[in-house]
Amino acid sequence: MNPVGKEIKVQSDKTIVGQGTSGHIVGGGFFLGSGVHNVIIRNLTIRDAYQGVWNDKDHDFDAIQMDGAHHVWIDHNDLRHMADGLIDVRKDSTNVTVSWNKLSDNNKTFGIGWTENVKTDITIHHNWIRETEQRNPSTDNAAHAHLYNNFLEDAAGTDIKSSYGNYSRGATKMVLENSYFQGVKNPVIKDSGAAIVQRGSVFSGTSGRNESGGTAFDPKTYYPYSLDQAADLPSILRSGVGPRSSLGTTAASTKAAAATTLTVAQDGSGQYRTVQAAVNAVPANNPARVVIAVKPGTYRELVKVPSNKPHVTIQGTGGSRKDTTIVYNNAAGTPKPGGGTYGTGGSATVAVEADDFQARNLTISNDFDEKANQSLSGHQAVALRTAADKVFLDGIIVSGDQDTLLVDTAAKDRLGRVYVSNSYVVGNVDFIFGRATAVVDKSVITLKKRWDGTSAGYVTAPSTAADRKGILIANSTVNGDVSNGSFYLGRPWHAGGDASLDPQTTVRNTSLSAAVKSTPWTDMSGFSWKDDRFAEYKNSGAGSGSANSNRPHLSDAQAAGQEVADWLAGWTPSAS
């Protein structure tokens, strides 16, 4: 750092991480000002701002200083030999966790507080504090200070002598558990108005004050944690604190993987001739994104992305989503080579069982010919089946007749979120169906005539579990070259006759063509749609209609809880 002591001002929503053990900040540190939040500082060595004066009153050169920051994690760092404190948590900074750091070779180690307000909440665990004189830490007016599994060491025969260890000052409430104090003078002290609840620590070769008293709090009411035995801490922490060679590599790997593309081309100009061959080449349990770039053409093949290959993107490289097509023609009743039939789920042209899958700029189709196969029992023919979480389908066409898009989950009790945007879904019978938590947003749902030229069908067939969200169609268009009043928006699929299911479809802020029936919901297999969750909100177009007993509408208050973000539940899909 130039000049020495310079502080890097950190803004909110930042992770600063050393790649392996090679990241050093020398002669300066970081400053987190008022309101700065959601910051991680990890796997760094911050060192050597020392100016030659041991109790330096003139140079406020800290490794990490917070003045009014909140939600900060300091983890696996090596902080040493600075002109002032190694860590200062000041001016009502709160929600701070300090873990697995080595703090050493300094006068003032770790100060907390310096405020009249009793606001700071802080957790300090698995740190090795070695050869430091004071503030190990000093905790002033902290509302909740939880210190556990720390190792404080004052080595014999050195020039640095500890004046005290853990200090509870002002109105601090401190819980101190299973720590190890080696050779520390005054290992635990408190002011008259402060509280320290101690349990399970080891004191070896210590002297002077070792105090406790007052009432504090139970940390387990705030978060779960497990304690290492205090006697084991010297060996655990000597080998476990500070920067790790294995940390800080994920971001680099992600970037490298995102830049690594597997190419597919039928003419041999790519790395692979089939999409499945490229999927097969993705390493099992790959840690980051792999893009399979598929050149224009029609790929007549079955594609399966197994559950042990997450973070896969299949992307067409043509100028249009129509230029690249993956297509096959299995149906539920199609005989399998080894006997039996494929069944509905097994008929899928593309089957996705891996989390964090993406598809874009292509067409996925099932072109099973119903007219030519009237003797076949089981005409369900899936184009795309998803049985995973965080599936993002962006700018694609999913085309079929019956059961086009199956949005499933890996298991009945597993969450499976699917987000379809800027896409087309084409079909006629139950062609968006399954138990996933699925959103079709800013897309076109195209209604298609049956094999015999008639117009009749159902857009959705949710099989939602009672405690999940089902299918949401939002900000979209429902239309097609079919007769007026011939299509239902949905019906409840109680898969296997399971009465415990609570199927849900909500259609909101969507343009409905005249093809939609005035009574847009209907029963299925003996289950009444009125016993499940079917509703509309602020739809438009010739197929929309006012609320009545056969056409429920959400109230404004209900609609506020059925937004796209409510379905995605903390996941923000983004192209990668």
N, C-alpha and C positions, 0 to 999 in steps of 0.2 A: 504494500500500500504506500502511496506517495501523495501527501506527506504521511509520515508515521502517525498513527492514531486516527486516520481517516475512517469514518463509519459509513458503510454502505446502507442507504436508506431502503428498507424493505417495504413493499406495498402488500396489500391483502392478496389472498388466494395464490400463494407462491410456495413451491417446494424448491429448496436449495439443497442439493445433495452432491456429495463427492462421489466420483466414479471410482470405485475401489478405494484404495488407501492413498491415492496420489494427490488428493485435493487439499491444498494448504492455503490459508489466508494468513499472510505474514505482516505483522506490524499494523494491524487494524482489525475491524470487526463489523458487526451488523447492528443497526438501530431500527427498532420497531416503534413507531410513534403512536399517538392517540388514535384509537379506533382501528388500527391495523389488526387484521384477524385472518384466521385460516392459513397459518404459516407453519411449514415444517423446515427445520434446519437439521441436517442429518449427514453423518458420515464424513465430517470435515475435521481437519486440524486447523485450529485458530491459535496463533502463537506469536510471541516475541514483539510485543509493543513496549516492553520494559525499558525505562529510561534511566536506570541506575539508582533510583531512590526507592527504598523498600516500601515505606509507608507514604506513597506518593500522593500528596494533596493537590498537586498542580495539574496533573494530567489525568483526565477522566477517559482513559483508553480501555474500554471494556471489550471482551470478546463478543458478548451478546447483551445488548441493553434494550429493555422494554419500558416505555413510558405510556401507560394507558392502552396497551395492546391486549388482545384476548384471543383465546383458542389458538395456542401455540404449542408445538411439540419440538423439543430439543432432544435428539437421540443419537447415540453412538458417535459422539464427537470426542476429540482430544483437545482440551482447552488448557493453555498453560502460558505462564511467564508474560503476563500482561501488566500494564502500568497501574491499573486500578482493579476492578472486579473481573472475574471470569464471566459471571452471569449476574445481571442486575434486573430484577423484576419489580418495577417501581410504579408509583402513581396509579394505583388501582388496576394494574394489569391482572388478568384473571383467566381461569380455565387454562392453566399452563401445566404441561407434563414434561418432566426432565428425567430421562432414563438412559441407562447404559453408557454414560459418559465417563471419561477420565478427566478429573479436574486436579491440576497439580502445579507445584513450583510457583506459588503465588502468595501474596500477603492476604488480600481480601478475595475470598472464593466466590461467595454466592449470597447476595443480599436480596431480601424480599420485603417490600412494603414501602417505608418512608411516606406514609400517608396517615391522616387522621381517620380515614374511613376504614371500616372493617369489611372489606369486600373481596379480597383476593382468595381464590380457590386454587390450590396447587398440589400436584402429586409429584413426589421425588422418589424414585426407586432405582435400584441396581446401578448406583454410581460409585466409582472408586475415587475418593477424595484423599489425596496423598500429598504430604509435605506442603501444607497450607497453614497459615497462622490463624486467621479469624474468618467469621462469617461462613460457617461450614454446615448448613447455612445459618444465617441470622434472619429470623422471620418476624416481622413487625406488623401487628394489626391484621393478620390473615384470618379470614373467616373460617377456612378449613385448610389445614396443612397436613397432608398425609405423607409421612416419610417411612419407607420400609425397604429392607434388604440393601441398605447402603453400607459401604466399607470405608471407614475413616481411619487413616493410618498416619501416625507421626513416627517416622523411622528413627531409630536410635543413632546417635553419633553424627548427626547432620547439623547444619547451622540453622535450619528452619525449625522453630519450636511452636507448637500449637498453643494458643491462649484459651481457646474454647472450641467445642464441637457444635452440636445442634443447640440453637438458642431460640426460645419462644418468648417474644417480647410483646409489650403492649397488651392488647386484648386477643392475642392469637389463641386459637384452639388447635392444638397439634396432637396427632396420633403418631407414635413412633413404635415401629414393629420390626422385630427380627433383623436388627442391624448389628454390625460388628465394629467395635471401637478398639483400636490397637495403639497403645502408648499415648493416647490423647489426654491432655490436661483439661479438666473441667468438661467432661464429654457431653453432659446434658444439663443445661441451665435454663431457668425461667424467671421472668419478672413476677412480682406479686399478683398482678392482675391477669396473667396469662395462664393457660392450661397446657399440661403435657400428660397424656395417657401413654404409659410405657408398657410394653410386653415383649418378651422373647428375645431380647438383645444379649449379646456377649460383650463383656468389658475385660480386656486383657492388657495388663500393665498400665491402666489408666490411673489418674489421680485427681483430687479436687472434687468439685461439685458434680453430683449426679442426681438430678432432681426430677420429681414428677409431682402431679397434683392437679386438682380441679377436674372438671368434666369436659369432655370434648364432643365426639360424634362417632358414629359407626360408619366407616367407609363403605361397607357392603350395602348400605342403603343407597349409595350413589353408583357403584359399579362392582362387578365381580372381579376378583383377583385371587392369586394363589401366592403363598409365601414359601420361599426357600428357607431351609434351616440356617440360622445365623452362623453356626459353626462352619458351614460349607462356603460362606461368602468369599473368604480370601482366594480360594482356588477358582471359584466360579467367576469372580469379577476380574481377577488378574488376567484371565484368558478371554473374558467375554466382552469387556468394555471397549470403547473407542471404535475407530473406523474399521470396517470389515471389507475384505476383498470381494465378498459376494454382494455387497450393497451398492446401490448407485448404478447398477448395470442394466436394470429393467428399462429405463428410458432409452438408453443407447440401443438396447436390443430391439425395442419397439420401433425406433427410428430405422434401424437397419432392416428389420423385417418388413416395414411398410415400404421401404425402397426396393425390396426384393420381390420381383414379380415372376410368377410362373406363366409362361405363354402357351396357349393352345391354338393350333391351326390344323385344319384338315389336310392342307396341302403339304404339310411337313416343314413349313417355314417357322414353326414355333418349337418349343421344347417338347411338346406332347401333341399327339393327334386327337386325343379324346379328353373330355373334361374329367372323367373319372381317373384317368391316368395321372393327371395333375393333382387331384385330391389325394390319390395314393402316395404321391411324393411328399406331401406335407408331413413333417415329423409328428409322431404321436406326442400329445401333450405339449404342442408348440406353445411357447409363452406369449407370442405376440402375433400381430396381423400378418397374414399371408394372402396376397392378392393373386387370383387366378384370372389372367386377362385372356379372354376368348375372342379370337378374331371372327369376323363375319362368316356366317355359314349356318347350315342346318345340321345339328348334331343329333342323330337318332341313337340315343343311348339312355341307359339308366344311370343316374348319379346318386350316390349316397355319401353324405358327410357324416362320419361316425362320431360318437360322443367324445372320443378322445382326441378330436382335432378341432378345438375351438379357434376363434379369431380368423375365420376364413371368409374372404370376399370372392364371389364369382361375378365378374364384370365383363360385359360385352364391350368391344372396342370400336364398334361401328358408329356411324353418324346417327343411327336411329335404334331404338329398342327392338325394332322389327328385323334388324340386320342379323342378329345373332339369336338362334332359336335352339333350345334343347327340348326334344320331343320324343315321346314313346307312346305306345298304344295298349298297355295292359289295363284290364278292368278287374273288378273284384272277382268275377267268375272265370277269368282267364286261367287255364290249366298251367300249373307250374311244371317245369321239366322233371322234377323229382317226385311228382304226385301232389294232389291237392290243388287248391286254387290260391291266388294271391291275396284275396280279401281286400277290403276297401283300403286300409292303410298301406298294404303291401303293393297296391297298384300304382303308387306314386312314381312319376317320371323322375322327380328330384325329391329326395328325402334328406332332411336336415335334422340331425340329432345332436349337434354340437352348439354350445352356447356362443353368443357374440358372433353370429353368422350375418353376413350381408350379401345382398344381390342387387345389381343395378344394371340398367341399360341393356336388357335382354328380354327375351320371351321364353317362358316355361310353359309347355303345352302337353296335354294328353289328347291325342286325336283318335281315340278308340271309336270305331264305326258302329254305332248302335244299330243302324238300319241293317247292316250286313251281318249282325250277330244277334238277331232276335231270339234264336234258340238258346243263347247263352244265359244262364241265370246269374244275375249280379252285374248290372251295368254301371255301378259306381266306378268312376275312373278319375283318379286324383292326378292333377298336374304337379302340385307342390304340397308336400307334407312337412310341417315343422313340429318338432317335439323337443324344444329347447327354450332357453331364456335369452332375452335380448337379441331377438331376430329383427333385422332392419331390412325391409324390402323397399327399395327406392328407385322409382323410374323404370318399372318393369311391367310386363304384361303376363298375367297368369290366365291361361285359357283352357277351357274344357266344356263339358256339358253338365253331368251330374257329379257333385262332390269335387269341384275344381280345386279349392284351396282348403286343406285340412290344417287348422291351427290347433295343434295338440300340445301336451306337456309330457315331460319325461316320465311322470307318474302322477297319479291322481292328487297326491298331496304336495306336488312340486309346482312352483310358480313358473309360468311360461309366458313371457311378454313378447308380443309381436307388434311391430309398427310398420304399417304399409303407407307409403306416401307417394304422391305424384305418379300413381300407377293405374293400370286397368285390370279389373278382375272380371272375367267373362264366364257365364254359365247359365244354367236354367233350374236345376233342382238342388236345393241345400248346398249351394256352391261356395258359401263361406261358412265353415262349420267346425265344431270342435270345442274343447274345454279350455283353451288358452285364454289369457287376458290380451285381447287383440284389438288394435285400432286400425281402421281404414280411414285415412285422413287425406284431404285434398286429392281425391282420386275419382275415377269414373268406374261405376259398377254397371257393366253392360249386360242387359237381359237378352237371352238368346232363345230362339224357337227350339222346340223338341225335334227329335229325329224325323217325325212324321209331319212336320210343318205346323203343328199346333202351338198355341201360346198358353203356357201354364207353368207355374213354378214357384219357388221359394228362394229368397235371397240368402237367408241365414238359418242355421240350425245349431244354436249353441247348446253345449252340454256342460254348462258351468257348475263347478262345485259351489256349495251354499255360501262359503266364506270368501269367494273370489269375485272379481269383476269379469264379465264375459266379453261380448263383442260390442265395440263402439264404432259407429259410422258417423263421421263428422266432416263438415265442410266439403262435402262431396256431391256427386251427381249420380242418380240412378235413372238409366234410360236404356233404350234398345229398340230394335225393329220387331216389336211384338204387339199384340192386340191390347187395346185399352182395358184396364181393370182385370188383368189376367195373372198378376204376380202378387204373392204375399211378401212382406218384408221379412217374415220369419215364423218359425215354429219351434217348440221346445223339444230338444232331443234328450230324452232320458236314456242314455246309452245303457243297453243291457237291462232296461226296465228299472233302473236305479232311482227310486223315489226320493232319495236323499239329495239329489242334485237340485239346483235352483237356476235353470238356464236364464241367461240375460242377454238381450240385445237392446241397445239404445241407438236411435237414429236422430241426429240433431244437426241443425243448421245446414241441411242438405236439400238439394233440389230433386224433387221426385216427379218423374214423368207421369203421364196419364196411365201408364201401364200398371201402376201400383193400385191395388184394390182399396176401396173406401173403408173396408174393414181389414187392415193390413196384417193382422196376426191370426194364426189358426192353431188348432190342436194337433197333436202328433202321438200316435200309438197309445191312445187312451189317456194321455196327459193333457190337461187343459192349460192353455197358455195363460189364462187368468190366475193360475196358481203360481206362476213364475214371474219373471221380471222383464217386461216388454214395454217400451215407452218411446215417445217422440218429444222433440223440443224444437220449436221455431223452424220447422221445415217449410219449404216453399215449392212452387210448381203445381202443375195440374193434378198431380197425385197426392198432394198434401190435403189435409182436412182438419176441421176443428175438433176439439176434444169432446169425447163422449164415452159411454161405458165400454164401447168396443174399440175405442181409439184413445188410450190414455196418453196424456201429455204431462211432462214434468212441470212442476212449479219452478219459479225462478230460484227459490231456495234449494230445491232438489237438484236443479241443473248445475248449480254452483259446485256441487260435489260430484258431478259427472262430466268433468272436463277431460281433455286428452291427458293432462298432467296427472290426474287422479288415476288413470289407467296405467300410466308408465311408472308411477310410484318411485320417483327419485332417479329414474334412468332418463338421460337425455341422449337420444340417438343422434349420432353424428357420423358423417362419411369418413372413412379411413381405409 
